[in-house]
Amino acid sequence: MKVAHCFLTPLHKLTTRNTKSRRLAMYWLEDHATTIMEITPPPKAVFHHKGILLIDDDPWFRAVFRVVCEARGLPITTFASLADMPSVAALKDYDLVIVDYYLESFTGTEIAEYVDAFFSQVPVVIVSGSQIPSAVDCGWPASIRGFITKTNGAHTILDYALQVISPDGNATNRIANVN
């Protein structure tokens, strides 16, 4: 597991806008996905629906997070925005929603408010490329169960997000900053 974690964290921290560098890193990632699958422990969460939904406008983060989830055998669906989903009502079909705080049309908090109003049983974890100290203290909707920065890496984000689901499938409230 150390090999996969050490390998994924630096790739995740590659925030360059240089598409050639990102493309080369993605090819490397795709070529080594089998190795990651062999050394990653099995999932600890039990899913009752479609698993994890990731809404993030960064294609790089979506790709890395997808590989980490698939390596652990976790069902994952990704969208760049809420508008890309076939139906917003589909949010209720997921066990866990992970959403970027800064999206083009909505913030993660606005999406969580929508989830909270209609599907309060769906836990939401907010991720962001930077700290949002004022947002954590302002009182988020009840559906938001946690906040973590992307600089923690895909493995840590996934582990943290899975902690919001107890073994019986009920979400626990885990609002915290992980540095």
C-alpha positions as CSV (number, residue, x, y, z in Angstrom):
1,M,0.0,0.0,0.0
2,K,2.8,2.4,0.6
3,V,3.9,2.2,-3.0
4,A,0.4,3.2,-4.2
5,H,0.0,6.0,-1.6
6,C,3.5,7.5,-2.3
7,F,2.8,7.3,-6.0
8,L,-0.6,8.8,-6.0
9,T,0.0,11.7,-3.6
10,P,2.7,13.4,-5.8
11,L,0.5,13.0,-8.9
12,H,-2.4,14.5,-7.2
13,K,-0.3,17.5,-6.1
14,L,0.6,18.1,-9.7
15,T,-1.4,21.2,-10.1
16,T,0.4,22.5,-13.2
17,R,-1.7,23.8,-16.1
18,N,0.7,22.1,-18.5
19,T,-1.5,19.6,-20.3
20,K,1.4,17.7,-21.7
21,S,2.7,17.0,-18.2
22,R,-0.7,16.0,-17.0
23,R,-1.3,13.8,-20.1
24,L,2.1,12.0,-19.5
25,A,1.2,11.5,-15.8
26,M,-2.2,10.0,-16.8
27,Y,-0.6,7.5,-19.2
28,W,1.7,6.4,-16.4
29,L,-1.3,6.1,-14.1
30,E,-3.3,4.0,-16.5
31,D,-0.3,1.7,-17.2
32,H,0.2,1.1,-13.5
33,A,-3.4,0.7,-12.3
34,T,-3.1,-3.1,-12.1
35,T,-0.2,-2.7,-9.7
36,I,-2.2,-0.4,-7.5
37,M,-5.1,-2.9,-7.5
38,E,-2.8,-5.6,-6.2
39,I,-1.4,-3.6,-3.3
40,T,-4.5,-1.7,-2.1
41,P,-6.5,-3.2,0.8
42,P,-10.2,-4.1,0.3
43,P,-12.9,-1.5,1.0
44,K,-14.2,-1.1,4.5
45,A,-17.6,0.4,3.6
46,V,-20.8,-1.4,2.7
47,F,-22.7,0.3,-0.1
48,H,-26.5,-0.2,-0.5
49,H,-27.0,1.9,-3.6
50,K,-24.7,3.1,-6.4
51,G,-21.7,3.8,-4.2
52,I,-19.8,7.1,-4.4
53,L,-20.7,10.1,-6.5
54,L,-17.8,12.6,-7.2
55,I,-18.7,16.0,-8.6
56,D,-15.6,18.0,-9.5
57,D,-14.7,20.2,-12.4
58,D,-11.0,19.2,-12.4
59,P,-10.6,16.2,-14.9
60,W,-7.3,15.4,-13.3
61,F,-8.7,14.9,-9.8
62,R,-11.6,12.9,-11.2
63,A,-9.3,10.6,-13.0
64,V,-7.0,10.0,-10.1
65,F,-9.9,9.5,-7.6
66,R,-11.6,7.1,-10.0
67,V,-8.4,5.0,-10.2
68,V,-8.1,4.9,-6.4
69,C,-11.8,3.9,-6.0
70,E,-11.6,1.2,-8.7
71,A,-8.4,-0.1,-7.2
72,R,-10.2,-0.7,-4.0
73,G,-13.2,-2.2,-5.7
74,L,-15.5,0.7,-4.8
75,P,-18.3,1.8,-7.2
76,I,-17.7,5.4,-8.4
77,T,-19.5,7.7,-10.7
78,T,-18.0,11.1,-11.6
79,F,-19.4,14.3,-13.2
80,A,-17.8,17.6,-13.9
81,S,-20.9,19.5,-12.7
82,L,-24.4,19.0,-11.4
83,A,-25.6,20.0,-14.9
84,D,-23.8,17.0,-16.4
85,M,-25.9,14.6,-14.4
86,P,-28.8,13.0,-16.3
87,S,-31.1,13.9,-13.4
88,V,-30.4,15.8,-10.2
89,A,-32.9,13.4,-8.5
90,A,-30.3,10.7,-9.0
91,L,-28.3,12.2,-6.0
92,K,-30.6,10.1,-3.8
93,D,-29.3,6.9,-5.4
94,Y,-25.8,7.3,-4.0
95,D,-24.4,6.3,-0.6
96,L,-21.9,9.1,-0.5
97,V,-21.5,12.4,-2.5
98,I,-18.0,14.0,-2.7
99,V,-18.2,17.5,-4.2
100,D,-15.6,20.2,-4.9
101,Y,-16.3,23.4,-3.0
102,Y,-15.5,25.6,-6.0
103,L,-17.5,24.6,-9.1
104,E,-18.3,26.8,-12.2
105,S,-22.0,27.2,-11.5
106,F,-22.5,26.2,-7.9
107,T,-20.4,25.9,-4.8
108,G,-20.3,22.6,-2.9
109,T,-22.3,24.1,-0.2
110,E,-25.1,25.0,-2.6
111,I,-25.2,21.5,-3.8
112,A,-25.2,20.2,-0.2
113,E,-28.2,22.5,0.6
114,Y,-30.1,20.9,-2.3
115,V,-29.2,17.4,-1.1
116,D,-30.1,18.4,2.4
117,A,-33.5,19.7,1.4
118,F,-34.6,16.7,-0.6
119,F,-32.3,13.8,0.3
120,S,-31.1,14.4,3.9
121,Q,-30.0,10.8,4.3
122,V,-27.2,11.2,1.7
123,P,-23.9,12.2,3.3
124,V,-21.8,14.9,1.5
125,V,-18.1,15.4,1.9
126,I,-16.7,18.7,0.6
127,V,-13.2,18.8,-1.0
128,S,-11.2,21.8,-2.0
129,G,-7.8,22.7,-3.4
130,S,-7.4,25.2,-0.6
131,Q,-8.5,25.7,3.0
132,I,-11.9,27.4,3.5
133,P,-11.8,28.3,7.2
134,S,-14.7,30.6,7.2
135,A,-17.0,28.1,5.5
136,V,-16.3,25.4,8.1
137,D,-17.3,27.8,10.9
138,C,-20.4,29.3,9.3
139,G,-22.7,26.3,9.9
140,W,-23.1,24.0,6.9
141,P,-26.2,22.1,6.0
142,A,-26.7,18.9,8.0
143,S,-26.0,16.7,5.0
144,I,-22.3,17.9,4.9
145,R,-20.5,15.4,7.0
146,G,-16.9,16.6,6.4
147,F,-14.4,18.8,4.7
148,I,-10.9,17.8,3.5
149,T,-8.4,19.6,1.2
150,K,-7.2,18.0,-2.0
151,T,-3.6,18.4,-0.9
152,N,-4.1,15.4,1.3
153,G,-4.1,13.1,-1.7
154,A,-6.7,10.7,-3.2
155,H,-6.1,7.9,-0.7
156,T,-6.5,10.1,2.3
157,I,-9.6,11.8,0.9
158,L,-11.2,8.4,0.2
159,D,-10.4,7.0,3.6
160,Y,-11.8,10.1,5.3
161,A,-14.9,10.1,3.1
162,L,-15.5,6.4,3.9
163,Q,-15.4,7.2,7.6
164,V,-18.7,9.1,7.3
165,I,-20.5,5.8,6.6
166,S,-20.7,3.4,9.5
167,P,-20.8,-0.4,8.9
168,D,-24.6,-0.4,9.0
169,G,-24.8,2.3,6.3
170,N,-25.8,5.2,8.5
171,A,-23.8,8.4,8.2
172,T,-22.1,9.8,11.2
173,N,-21.4,13.5,11.6
174,R,-17.7,14.1,11.1
175,I,-17.1,17.8,10.3
176,A,-13.4,18.3,10.6
177,N,-10.5,19.7,8.8
178,V,-7.8,17.2,7.9
179,N,-4.5,18.8,7.3
